[in-house]
Amino acid sequence: MVQLRLAFVWIAMVAVTLGCSTSNNTIQDQPVEEPSPTPPVQQEKVAPLHEIRVFINERVEYIFVKEEGNWEGIVKQYSTNNPDTRQLVRTIAIEPTQGWEDFEFILEALDIYDMEDQSKIESRKSGPVTNISRSYRVKITKDGKTHTYHYFNPEAEMIDHWQSQQVATFGTYLATEIKVIEEGS
């Protein structure tokens, strides 16, 4: 079962990396509507808010927000990993190198929206802590519901637990497939 999930994730990552840059635009030409003579009535936003916050080692925070069908992303870098004393060093506007559709595919393929907390993995075996061990704290808001989970050192548990593999793969995706649009303060 673990090998099957590993194969699926590997195939998904290869497909995203190789195939997505050549996607064809499937939007058909739509007729342009003439503006009405009376101003439109202001309506409240009905599109659900999707927000994904990923803290890596409590020092870097990725924030992805989807409103009215459009995604935006920023990454915040903090001075320390202590939430009580840290200060914001800089904020950077980001986007996926292969586009937002591929980002959504990765979220679904890796089950990021519905992942359970690491502490709830049945028969979990902790891996050894190393200098490259990471902590991932994820907060997801989707369709008005908030879901959080935390993984410490999932890289050391990837062989035994598919959930750890999914979270570590998402962390690698963030580190390698997200590009800077504009660096802020």
Sine and cosine of phi, psi and omega as CSV:
sin_phi,cos_phi,sin_psi,cos_psi,sin_omega,cos_omega
0.00,0.00,-0.69,0.73,0.00,-1.00
-0.91,0.42,-0.66,0.75,0.00,-1.00
-0.90,0.43,-0.60,0.80,0.03,-1.00
-0.90,0.43,-0.69,0.72,0.03,-1.00
-0.91,0.41,-0.64,0.76,0.04,-1.00
-0.87,0.50,-0.69,0.72,0.00,-1.00
-0.90,0.44,-0.67,0.74,0.01,-1.00
-0.88,0.48,-0.73,0.69,-0.02,-1.00
-0.90,0.44,-0.66,0.75,0.00,-1.00
-0.89,0.46,-0.71,0.70,0.01,-1.00
-0.89,0.45,-0.66,0.75,0.01,-1.00
-0.88,0.47,-0.70,0.71,-0.01,-1.00
-0.91,0.42,-0.65,0.76,0.03,-1.00
-0.90,0.44,-0.68,0.73,0.00,-1.00
-0.89,0.46,-0.67,0.74,0.01,-1.00
-0.91,0.42,-0.71,0.71,-0.07,-1.00
-0.93,0.37,-0.69,0.72,-0.10,-0.99
-1.00,0.00,-0.65,0.76,-0.20,-0.98
-1.00,-0.08,-0.37,0.93,-0.20,-0.98
-0.98,0.18,-0.36,0.93,-0.01,-1.00
-0.96,0.28,-0.21,0.98,-0.01,-1.00
-0.95,-0.31,0.29,0.96,-0.01,-1.00
-0.88,0.47,0.62,-0.78,0.06,-1.00
-1.00,0.02,0.52,-0.85,0.05,-1.00
-0.96,0.28,0.82,-0.57,-0.04,-1.00
-0.97,-0.26,0.11,0.99,0.00,-1.00
-0.98,0.22,0.80,-0.60,0.02,-1.00
-1.00,0.06,0.45,-0.89,0.07,-1.00
-0.89,0.45,0.76,-0.65,0.01,-1.00
-0.93,-0.36,0.59,-0.81,0.04,-1.00
-0.91,0.41,0.60,-0.80,-0.01,-1.00
-1.00,0.08,0.78,-0.63,0.03,-1.00
-0.99,0.10,0.64,-0.77,0.07,-1.00
-0.97,0.25,0.63,-0.77,0.02,-1.00
-0.91,0.42,0.60,-0.80,0.01,-1.00
-0.98,0.21,0.46,-0.89,-0.04,-1.00
-0.93,0.37,-0.41,0.91,0.01,-1.00
-0.98,-0.19,0.57,-0.82,-0.02,-1.00
-0.91,0.42,0.59,-0.81,0.00,-1.00
-0.93,0.37,0.48,-0.88,0.02,-1.00
-0.98,0.22,0.72,-0.69,0.04,-1.00
-0.92,0.38,0.79,-0.61,0.04,-1.00
-0.88,-0.47,0.51,-0.86,0.07,-1.00
-0.94,0.33,0.43,-0.90,0.05,-1.00
-0.91,0.41,0.79,-0.62,0.04,-1.00
-0.96,-0.27,-0.27,0.96,0.03,-1.00
-0.92,0.38,0.73,-0.69,0.00,-1.00
-0.92,0.38,0.54,-0.84,0.04,-1.00
-1.00,0.08,0.77,-0.63,0.14,-0.99
-0.92,-0.40,0.80,-0.60,0.05,-1.00
-0.68,-0.73,0.74,-0.67,0.05,-1.00
-0.82,-0.57,0.84,-0.55,0.06,-1.00
-0.87,-0.49,0.80,-0.60,0.01,-1.00
-0.81,-0.58,0.91,-0.41,0.11,-0.99
-1.00,-0.08,0.80,-0.60,0.09,-1.00
-0.93,-0.36,0.88,-0.48,-0.05,-1.00
0.82,0.58,0.41,0.91,0.02,-1.00
0.85,0.53,0.21,0.98,-0.03,-1.00
-0.92,-0.40,-0.41,0.91,0.03,-1.00
-0.83,-0.56,0.74,-0.67,0.00,-1.00
-0.82,-0.57,0.87,-0.48,0.12,-0.99
-1.00,-0.06,0.73,-0.68,0.02,-1.00
-0.78,-0.63,0.85,-0.53,0.04,-1.00
-0.86,-0.51,0.79,-0.61,-0.03,-1.00
-0.79,-0.61,0.73,-0.68,0.07,-1.00
-0.87,-0.49,0.89,-0.46,0.06,-1.00
-0.76,-0.65,0.70,-0.71,0.03,-1.00
0.78,0.62,0.62,0.78,0.08,-1.00
1.00,0.10,-0.06,1.00,-0.04,-1.00
-0.91,-0.42,0.72,-0.69,0.04,-1.00
-1.00,-0.06,0.52,-0.86,0.19,-0.98
-0.67,-0.74,0.50,-0.87,0.01,-1.00
-0.66,-0.75,0.55,-0.83,0.14,-0.99
-0.65,-0.76,0.37,-0.93,0.14,-0.99
-0.80,-0.60,0.69,-0.73,0.02,-1.00
-0.91,-0.41,0.71,-0.70,0.06,-1.00
-0.93,-0.36,0.74,-0.67,-0.02,-1.00
-0.94,-0.33,0.34,-0.94,-0.06,-1.00
-0.95,0.31,-0.44,0.90,-0.03,-1.00
-0.48,-0.88,0.18,-0.98,0.02,-1.00
-1.00,-0.10,0.15,0.99,0.05,-1.00
-1.00,0.03,0.94,-0.35,-0.05,-1.00
-0.86,0.52,-0.41,0.91,-0.04,-1.00
-0.99,0.16,-0.46,0.89,-0.10,-1.00
-0.88,-0.47,-0.10,0.99,-0.08,-1.00
-0.94,0.34,0.45,-0.89,0.07,-1.00
-0.79,-0.61,0.54,-0.84,0.02,-1.00
-0.94,0.35,0.81,-0.59,0.02,-1.00
-1.00,-0.02,-0.74,0.67,0.02,-1.00
-0.32,-0.95,0.35,-0.94,0.05,-1.00
-0.82,-0.58,0.72,-0.70,-0.07,-1.00
-0.77,-0.63,0.77,-0.64,0.10,-0.99
-0.97,0.24,0.72,-0.70,-0.09,-1.00
-0.71,-0.70,0.28,-0.96,0.14,-0.99
-0.41,-0.91,0.40,-0.92,0.03,-1.00
-0.93,0.37,0.62,-0.79,-0.01,-1.00
-0.90,0.44,-0.50,0.86,-0.03,-1.00
-0.99,-0.16,0.11,0.99,0.07,-1.00
0.99,-0.15,0.24,-0.97,-0.09,-1.00
-0.95,0.30,-0.49,0.87,0.05,-1.00
-0.89,0.46,-0.65,0.76,0.03,-1.00
-0.93,0.36,-0.56,0.83,0.08,-1.00
-0.87,0.50,-0.73,0.69,0.03,-1.00
-0.89,0.46,-0.61,0.79,0.05,-1.00
-0.87,0.49,-0.69,0.72,0.01,-1.00
-0.89,0.45,-0.69,0.73,0.03,-1.00
-0.84,0.55,-0.71,0.71,0.00,-1.00
-0.95,0.32,-0.73,0.69,-0.06,-1.00
-0.88,0.47,-0.59,0.81,-0.02,-1.00
-1.00,-0.05,0.04,1.00,0.04,-1.00
0.86,0.51,0.58,0.81,-0.07,-1.00
-0.91,0.42,-0.60,0.80,-0.01,-1.00
-0.89,0.46,-0.59,0.81,-0.15,-0.99
-0.92,-0.40,0.21,0.98,-0.05,-1.00
-0.88,0.48,0.63,-0.78,0.06,-1.00
-1.00,0.05,0.28,-0.96,0.03,-1.00
-0.92,0.38,0.53,-0.85,-0.02,-1.00
-0.84,0.55,-0.57,0.82,-0.02,-1.00
-0.92,0.39,-0.27,0.96,-0.03,-1.00
-0.99,-0.11,0.04,1.00,0.02,-1.00
-0.94,0.33,0.81,-0.58,-0.03,-1.00
-0.92,0.38,0.71,-0.70,0.02,-1.00
0.83,0.56,0.61,0.79,-0.04,-1.00
-0.92,0.40,0.68,-0.73,0.09,-1.00
-0.89,-0.46,0.86,-0.51,0.02,-1.00
-0.94,0.35,0.60,-0.80,0.08,-1.00
-1.00,-0.04,0.22,-0.98,0.01,-1.00
-0.94,0.35,0.61,-0.79,0.04,-1.00
-0.99,0.13,0.72,-0.69,0.01,-1.00
-0.76,-0.65,0.01,-1.00,0.04,-1.00
-0.91,0.41,-0.35,0.94,0.00,-1.00
-0.98,-0.20,0.17,0.98,0.03,-1.00
-0.88,0.47,0.64,-0.76,-0.01,-1.00
-0.81,-0.58,0.38,-0.93,0.10,-0.99
-0.89,-0.45,0.75,-0.66,0.04,-1.00
-0.86,-0.51,0.89,-0.46,0.10,-1.00
-0.91,-0.41,0.86,-0.52,-0.12,-0.99
-0.87,-0.50,0.72,-0.69,0.08,-1.00
-0.80,-0.60,0.85,-0.53,-0.05,-1.00
-0.88,-0.47,0.78,-0.63,0.16,-0.99
-0.89,-0.46,0.86,-0.51,-0.02,-1.00
-0.56,-0.83,0.77,-0.64,0.03,-1.00
0.80,0.60,0.64,0.77,0.06,-1.00
0.99,0.17,0.02,1.00,0.00,-1.00
-0.92,-0.40,0.62,-0.78,0.01,-1.00
-0.93,-0.38,0.67,-0.74,-0.05,-1.00
-0.68,-0.73,0.76,-0.65,0.02,-1.00
-0.80,-0.59,0.46,-0.89,0.12,-0.99
-0.41,-0.91,0.33,-0.94,-0.05,-1.00
-0.70,-0.71,0.66,-0.75,0.09,-1.00
-0.74,-0.67,0.80,-0.59,0.10,-1.00
-0.95,-0.32,0.83,-0.56,0.07,-1.00
0.85,0.53,0.75,0.66,-0.01,-1.00
-0.91,0.41,-0.40,0.92,0.00,-1.00
-0.86,0.52,-0.54,0.84,-0.02,-1.00
-0.99,0.16,-0.15,0.99,-0.04,-1.00
-0.91,-0.41,0.13,0.99,-0.12,-0.99
-0.88,0.48,-0.56,0.83,-0.04,-1.00
-0.94,0.33,-0.59,0.80,-0.08,-1.00
-1.00,-0.01,-0.39,0.92,-0.14,-0.99
-0.69,-0.73,0.89,-0.45,-0.02,-1.00
-0.89,0.46,-0.52,0.86,0.00,-1.00
-0.89,0.46,-0.68,0.74,0.03,-1.00
-0.90,0.44,-0.62,0.78,0.03,-1.00
-0.89,0.45,-0.67,0.74,-0.01,-1.00
-0.89,0.46,-0.71,0.70,-0.02,-1.00
-0.92,0.40,-0.69,0.72,0.03,-1.00
-0.90,0.44,-0.62,0.78,0.03,-1.00
-0.91,0.42,-0.65,0.76,0.05,-1.00
-0.90,0.43,-0.64,0.77,0.07,-1.00
-0.87,0.49,-0.66,0.75,0.05,-1.00
-0.91,0.41,-0.65,0.76,0.06,-1.00
-0.85,0.53,-0.73,0.69,0.01,-1.00
-0.87,0.49,-0.65,0.76,-0.05,-1.00
-0.96,0.29,-0.48,0.87,-0.12,-0.99
-0.93,-0.36,-0.39,0.92,-0.12,-0.99
-0.92,-0.39,0.18,0.98,0.03,-1.00
-0.93,-0.36,0.74,-0.67,-0.03,-1.00
-0.89,-0.46,0.41,-0.91,0.01,-1.00
-0.98,0.19,0.76,-0.65,0.13,-0.99
-1.00,-0.05,-0.78,0.62,-0.06,-1.00
-0.45,-0.89,0.76,-0.65,0.02,-1.00
-1.00,-0.02,0.80,-0.60,0.00,-1.00
-0.99,-0.11,-0.44,-0.90,-0.03,-1.00
-0.97,0.23,0.00,0.00,0.00,0.00
